[in-house]
Amino acid sequence: MDDTTRYQRLLERYRNGDIDRRGFLTLLGAAGLSVGLVGGPMAALSRKARAATPDQVRFDGWGGVVSEAFREYAFEPYTEKTGIEVVDGTFGGADEYLARVRASQPGEFNIAHLSGVFDYARYHNLDLSTTLDEANIPNLDLVIGTLQTPFRKITGGNLSAAPYDYGTTGIAYNRKHVSDDEAKELGANLLVKPEFKGKIGGWGEWKTRIWYAALQTDQDPNGIEDMDAVWDKLREHRDLLLKYWGSGAELMSLLAEEEIYVTEAWSGRVKALQEQGHDIGYLDPPGGLAWQECLFVMKGSPMAACEELLNFMLEPEVAIAVAEGQNYPPALDPNKVDLPESVTSLPAFDPTGTLESLNFFDPDYWNSNEADWSKTFGRVQKGY
C-alpha cells in the first residue's frame, strides 16, 4: 500500500466515525514515522528536506487550556511525524513577550501565537517579520480570506503569519450574583457597577481597558473624541477592582473561586469554565471587542520547519481538534471546510465566514496612539 493510500484510508476511517479524534491523531503520528503522507498534512516534507531542518522549533503562546490544546492536538503529532521537537513557552501579556523578543538573539524565538493585526503590525514595524513561502502552506487556501487581508496589507501582499483562530473579549459574570437580564441591560457598564466593588476584575492591558472605557462613555473605540472621559472612567473602574489579572489562567481562577463576580473575559476561557461546571454567564455587549490570532514566524527562524508546522496546524482535522480543545473557532472558512457542531456552537463563531458582525481594533489608529495611551494607562493603573 503506498503512502497516499494509507493516509487516505486513515482519514476516511476518522470521517466515517470508526475512530475518534484522539485516535486519529495518535494513528496519524504513528503512521508518520514511516510514511510521507503525500497529499496530507505534511505533503511537502521530503526526506531530504527533513534531514536539512533543525531538530527544534520554538513556539510561544498564551498558556493554560490554549497551550494544552496546541500541545496535545498539534505539537505532539507533528513531532511524531517529523522528529522535530516543538519547544513551547508561554507568556501572559503581549507587551511583556515583545520585550523578551526584542532582547533576544535572532532565531531564539520562532513562532508566536500573536493576538490581532495590531501585534502583527508592531512586529513588522520592528523588522521582526518574514515572508512565508505559501507554496509550502497549501492549507492557507482553506483560511477565511478576510482574516488574511489585513495582514497582507501590512506586509506588501505577503504573509509573515497564518491566521489561526478568532474570538471575542466580552463580559463574564457569576450567575449567582448577576442575572442574564441584568448583564444584558447594563452591558459594558456592568464592569463599573458600584455595588460590586471589590468583586470586579479587569485585564491589565491598555488596549482592552481603553476599548471598554470608550463603550462606557458612549464613544466609538476606533474613533475616540473625549480621552479625558475615558481616563476618568478607567480610574472609576480601577477604584472598584479587586485586582487586574494578567493571564487566562488567572482569569479562570478568579472566576472559578468566586473571588470576582464580573470581568471582561476571553470567550474561550469562559467556555472552558462552563464545561467545568461553573455557572458563569457570558455576554458580547454592543460594540464589544473581537480579535483574531495568528501564528507569526519571526525573522531568523528555520523557515522550512516553521512552514511545515503551520501547514500541519491548518490541516482541518488538526485545526478542528485544537479548536475543540481551546474553545475558539478556527480560521478555517466554513464555506470551504465542513465544521462539526462542536465548532459551530463555540462563542463568536461566524457561520458566514465574513466576520462582518464582529468589531476589531483598527491597527493604524491604535498603533498611532500606543506610545501615549499605554504610558498614561500605566500611570492610571498605579493609582494616578
MOMO-V817392 format. One line per field, one symbol per residue. phi: phi as a letter, one per 20 degrees, with the letter a starting at -180 (. if undefined). burial: I if it has 24 or more other C-alpha atoms within 12 Angstrom, else O. A space follows every 50 residues. Layout:
phi = ???
burial = ???
//
This chain:
phi = .egffffffffffffenfcefffffffffffffccelfndgdgeefffff feefebcecdbemmfffffgffdcfffffffdnefeeddcbebfffffff ffeeegnfddcceednfgfgfffffemdeccfeffecffgfeegffeegf ffffdmnecdbdgcbbacddddbeffcceffffffelffffcfgfegncd dafecfffffgfffffdlcffeafdcfffffffffffgfeffaeecbfff gfffffelfcdcafbegfffgffffeneedebcefgngedbcdcdeeegn fffgfffffffffeggffffffgffdmcffffffedcfefffefefgmfd fememfedddgeffffffdggffffffgfggeoe
burial = OOOOOIIOOIIOOOOOOOOOIIIIIIIIIIIIOOIIIOIIIIIIIOOOOI OOIOOIIIIIIIIIIIIIIIIIIIIIIIIIIIIIIIIIIIIIIIIOIIOO IOOOOOIIIIIIIIIIIIIIIIIIOOOIIIIIIIOIIIIIIIIIIIIIOI IIOIIOOOIIIIIIIIIIIIIIIIIOOIOIOOIOOIIIIIIIIOOIIIII IIIIIIIIIIIIIIIIIOOIIIOIOOIOOIIIIIIIIIIIIIIIIIIIII IIIIIIOIIIIIIIIIIIIIIIIIOOOIIIIIIIIIIIIIIIIIIIIIII IIIIIIIIIIIIIIIIIIIIIIIIIIIIIIIIIIOOIOIIOOIIOIIIII IOIOIOOIIIIIIOOIIOOOOOIIOIIIOIIOOO
//
